[in-house]
Amino acid sequence: MKRSAGFAVAGMLAGMTAMPVLADQPGSDWISMDQARSALMAAGYSSITKIEADDGHWEGEGMKNGQKHEFHVNPHTGAITKDEVDR
């Protein structure tokens, strides 16, 4: 009896890890990814290496002042709400 319960738990865990992860999608009222990139470049970023919609904002990584930074961009105004050196 214990053995079958163990298999059931193992099966549930395997099924949970096999589920696809859904990426966040930009809202219809968001600025475009290109507009977010433009705001970042205007703020001193020399390159953007990653940008994606996540948790209600544009988020990613890029180079600024010769250092790798993490950023968040407000999806409605284009304001940079996080700009930190990635350590």
C-alpha positions as CSV (number, residue, x, y, z in Angstrom):
1,M,0.0,0.0,0.0
2,K,2.8,2.5,0.9
3,R,4.6,1.6,-2.3
4,S,1.6,2.5,-4.6
5,A,1.2,5.8,-2.7
6,G,4.9,6.6,-3.4
7,F,4.4,5.9,-7.1
8,A,1.3,8.2,-7.1
9,V,3.2,11.0,-5.5
10,A,6.1,10.5,-7.9
11,G,3.7,10.5,-10.9
12,M,2.1,13.8,-9.7
13,L,5.5,15.5,-9.3
14,A,6.6,14.3,-12.7
15,G,3.4,15.6,-14.3
16,M,3.9,19.0,-12.6
17,T,7.4,19.4,-14.0
18,A,6.2,18.4,-17.5
19,M,3.7,21.3,-17.7
20,P,4.7,24.0,-20.1
21,V,5.7,27.4,-18.6
22,L,3.7,30.2,-20.1
23,A,5.6,33.4,-20.7
24,D,4.1,36.7,-19.8
25,Q,2.6,38.6,-22.7
26,P,2.7,42.4,-23.1
27,G,-0.7,44.1,-22.7
28,S,-2.4,45.7,-25.6
29,D,-1.9,49.1,-24.0
30,W,1.8,48.7,-23.4
31,I,4.5,50.6,-25.2
32,S,6.3,48.4,-27.8
33,M,9.5,46.6,-27.0
34,D,11.3,49.0,-29.4
35,Q,10.0,52.0,-27.5
36,A,11.3,50.4,-24.2
37,R,14.7,49.9,-25.9
38,S,14.7,53.5,-27.1
39,A,14.0,54.7,-23.5
40,L,16.9,52.5,-22.2
41,M,19.3,53.8,-24.9
42,A,18.4,57.4,-24.0
43,A,19.2,56.6,-20.4
44,G,22.7,55.5,-21.3
45,Y,22.5,51.9,-22.1
46,S,25.0,50.9,-24.9
47,S,23.3,47.6,-25.6
48,I,20.3,45.6,-24.5
49,T,21.1,41.8,-24.2
50,K,17.7,40.7,-22.9
51,I,14.2,42.2,-22.8
52,E,10.9,40.5,-22.1
53,A,7.5,41.1,-20.6
54,D,7.4,39.8,-17.0
55,D,5.2,40.6,-14.0
56,G,3.6,43.6,-15.5
57,H,6.6,45.4,-16.9
58,W,9.4,45.2,-19.4
59,E,12.4,43.5,-17.8
60,G,15.9,42.6,-18.9
61,E,19.6,43.1,-18.9
62,G,21.9,45.4,-20.8
63,M,25.3,47.2,-20.7
64,K,25.6,50.7,-19.2
65,N,28.8,52.5,-18.3
66,G,30.8,49.3,-19.1
67,Q,28.8,47.2,-16.6
68,K,26.0,44.7,-16.9
69,H,22.7,46.1,-15.5
70,E,19.3,44.7,-14.7
71,F,16.3,47.0,-15.5
72,H,12.5,47.3,-15.4
73,V,10.6,49.6,-17.7
74,N,7.1,50.9,-16.9
75,P,5.0,49.5,-19.8
76,H,2.8,52.5,-20.0
77,T,5.1,55.5,-19.6
78,G,8.5,54.1,-20.6
79,A,10.0,55.2,-17.3
80,I,12.9,53.1,-16.0
81,T,11.7,51.8,-12.6
82,K,14.7,49.6,-11.8
83,D,18.3,50.2,-12.9
84,E,20.8,48.1,-10.9
85,V,24.3,46.7,-11.5
86,D,24.0,43.0,-12.0
87,R,26.4,41.4,-9.5
